[in-house]
Amino acid sequence: MAVYYSLWVTGQFKKNMIETTLLEIDEVDSRQIQDSDVFIICIYTYDLGSLPYETEKLYNEFDNINLDSKIVGICGSGDLFYKDYFCNAVDLFERKMRNRGAMIGSESLKIHLSPSRKDFEKIAIFTKEIISKF
Ligand SMILES: Cc1cc2nc3c(=O)[nH]c(=O)nc-3n(C[C@H](O)[C@H](O)[C@H](O)COP(=O)(O)O)c2cc1C
């Protein structure tokens, strides 16, 4: 599902004539992040609030890169069944990126399972807010 709404996010950027690159999270390297104006991550949460395995490398790489004033956005899907752990990976990435000096371009977005029509509206607002920051 993360792929589905990341396509929606990049679509919103393209509508605004902003060049975007969509990458699988385990393909991203720190240089690409440093070279970009904006960096948006779309993830899911696994196993009682854990980071998905494929995001761990990037999560750890953030410790070695300077995100000072980099505009970032974080969105993720989860399942409300997991209560306090709902979309915990979103919170983990947000905390890490804040600690590294990043500027959160819009309040992180948490989506329950498949995005509803309302969620797509929220994604549009999320991207609009981020775009307004640069
Ligand atoms: C074993 C397992 C553990 C999960 N743990 C969590 C969790 O702790 N928190 C959460 O919000 N979602 C959790 N989820 C839900 C997934 O994040 C959810 O399936 C996904 O975000 C929705 O995408 P999908 O439609 O591709 O499944 C878990 C799912 C599975 C299968």
Ligand as a Chemical Component Dictionary entry (heavy atoms), coordinates in Angstrom:
data_LIG
# 
_chem_comp.id                   LIG 
_chem_comp.type                 NON-POLYMER 
_chem_comp.pdbx_formal_charge   0 
_chem_comp.three_letter_code    LIG 
# 
loop_
_chem_comp_atom.comp_id 
_chem_comp_atom.atom_id 
_chem_comp_atom.alt_atom_id 
_chem_comp_atom.type_symbol 
_chem_comp_atom.charge 
_chem_comp_atom.model_Cartn_x 
_chem_comp_atom.model_Cartn_y 
_chem_comp_atom.model_Cartn_z 
_chem_comp_atom.pdbx_ordinal 
LIG C1  C1  C 0 2.624  -8.989 11.463 1  
LIG C2  C2  C 0 2.101  -7.601 11.299 2  
LIG C3  C3  C 0 2.382  -6.661 12.278 3  
LIG C4  C4  C 0 1.904  -5.345 12.160 4  
LIG N1  N1  N 0 2.178  -4.438 13.146 5  
LIG C5  C5  C 0 1.680  -3.179 13.039 6  
LIG C6  C6  C 0 1.912  -2.224 14.067 7  
LIG O1  O1  O 0 2.562  -2.460 15.071 8  
LIG N2  N2  N 0 1.379  -0.972 13.916 9  
LIG C7  C7  C 0 0.637  -0.620 12.832 10 
LIG O2  O2  O 0 0.177  0.511  12.771 11 
LIG N3  N3  N 0 0.404  -1.514 11.845 12 
LIG C8  C8  C 0 0.905  -2.780 11.925 13 
LIG N4  N4  N 0 0.669  -3.677 10.931 14 
LIG C9  C9  C 0 -0.173 -3.273 9.806  15 
LIG C10 C10 C 0 0.595  -2.899 8.576  16 
LIG O3  O3  O 0 1.363  -1.730 8.761  17 
LIG C11 C11 C 0 -0.495 -2.688 7.544  18 
LIG O4  O4  O 0 -0.820 -3.967 7.060  19 
LIG C12 C12 C 0 -0.130 -1.763 6.431  20 
LIG O5  O5  O 0 0.257  -0.518 6.841  21 
LIG C13 C13 C 0 -1.291 -1.568 5.471  22 
LIG O6  O6  O 0 -0.759 -1.829 4.327  23 
LIG P1  P1  P 0 -1.215 -3.096 3.477  24 
LIG O7  O7  O 0 -2.573 -2.718 2.983  25 
LIG O8  O8  O 0 -0.162 -3.162 2.436  26 
LIG O9  O9  O 0 -1.239 -4.274 4.413  27 
LIG C14 C14 C 0 1.138  -4.983 11.025 28 
LIG C15 C15 C 0 0.878  -5.946 10.031 29 
LIG C16 C16 C 0 1.357  -7.222 10.162 30 
LIG C17 C17 C 0 1.047  -8.218 9.071  31 
# 
loop_
_chem_comp_bond.comp_id 
_chem_comp_bond.atom_id_1 
_chem_comp_bond.atom_id_2 
_chem_comp_bond.value_order 
_chem_comp_bond.pdbx_ordinal 
LIG C1  C2  SING 1  
LIG C2  C3  SING 2  
LIG C2  C16 DOUB 3  
LIG C3  C4  DOUB 4  
LIG C4  N1  SING 5  
LIG C4  C14 SING 6  
LIG N1  C5  DOUB 7  
LIG C5  C6  SING 8  
LIG C5  C8  SING 9  
LIG C6  O1  DOUB 10 
LIG C6  N2  SING 11 
LIG N2  C7  SING 12 
LIG C7  O2  DOUB 13 
LIG C7  N3  SING 14 
LIG N3  C8  DOUB 15 
LIG C8  N4  SING 16 
LIG N4  C9  SING 17 
LIG N4  C14 SING 18 
LIG C9  C10 SING 19 
LIG C10 O3  SING 20 
LIG C10 C11 SING 21 
LIG C11 O4  SING 22 
LIG C11 C12 SING 23 
LIG C12 O5  SING 24 
LIG C12 C13 SING 25 
LIG C13 O6  SING 26 
LIG O6  P1  SING 27 
LIG P1  O7  DOUB 28 
LIG P1  O8  SING 29 
LIG P1  O9  SING 30 
LIG C14 C15 DOUB 31 
LIG C15 C16 SING 32 
LIG C16 C17 SING 33 
# 
